[in-house]
């Protein structure tokens, strides 16, 4: 018996992924759902979140305490920073999964 296909795993996890997306984007929080959706979609280009979220999406391993501290000095709460960080990471994960599956022809 071979390993399950990527598409099979994704379809099996579908309800869990949908629940995760709803929780990240639609739950009450320190930021509005619109802000979190922009972060997820990569459209948060304002001068407060833009550079930080670009770093989260492309080079998450380079995010350091100073990046977060820069946002807190602009008046953002830890909760707000966490929410947009998770939304941006979710968006990038979705993008990379879709790219990988398309390369596999799935």
NORNOR-V108163 format. One record per residue. SS is DSSP state (H for helix, E for strand, L for the rest). PSI is psi in whole degrees, -180 to 180 (999 if undefined). D_LAST is the distance of its C-alpha to the last C-alpha in whole Angstrom. Layout:
BEGIN
ss: [SS,SS]
psi: [PSI,PSI]
d_last: [D_LAST,D_LAST]
END
This chain:
BEGIN
ss: [L,L,L,L,L,H,H,H,H,H,H,H,H,H,H,H,H,H,H,H,H,H,H,H,H,H,L,L,L,L,L,L,H,H,H,H,H,H,H,H,H,L,L,L,L,L,L,L,L,H,H,H,H,H,H,H,H,H,H,H,H,H,L,L,H,H,H,H,H,H,H,H,H,L,L,L,L,H,H,H,H,H,H,H,H,H,H,H,H,H,H,H,H,H,H,H,H,H,H,H,H,H,H,L,L,L]
psi: [128,175,152,149,156,-41,-38,-42,-44,-44,-35,-35,-5,-52,-35,-39,-43,-41,-40,-47,-44,-44,-43,-43,-31,-10,153,147,-171,-22,162,156,-34,-42,-43,-37,-40,-42,-43,-41,-5,21,7,87,11,165,-14,-57,-29,-62,-38,-48,-32,-40,-42,-44,-38,-30,56,-32,-13,-6,128,170,-38,-33,-43,-42,-36,-35,-38,-32,-18,5,9,140,162,-39,-44,-43,-44,-47,-46,-31,-47,-41,-43,-42,-40,-47,-42,-38,-44,-44,-46,-37,-47,-42,-47,-45,-38,-35,-29,-4,29,999]
d_last: [20,17,15,13,9,8,6,10,11,10,11,14,15,15,19,20,18,19,22,22,21,24,27,26,26,29,31,34,35,37,35,34,30,30,31,28,26,27,27,23,22,24,27,30,32,35,38,37,34,32,33,32,29,28,29,27,24,24,27,27,29,31,32,36,39,40,37,37,41,41,39,42,45,43,44,40,40,38,37,36,34,32,31,30,29,26,25,24,23,20,19,19,17,14,14,13,11,9,10,9,5,6,8,6,4,0]
END
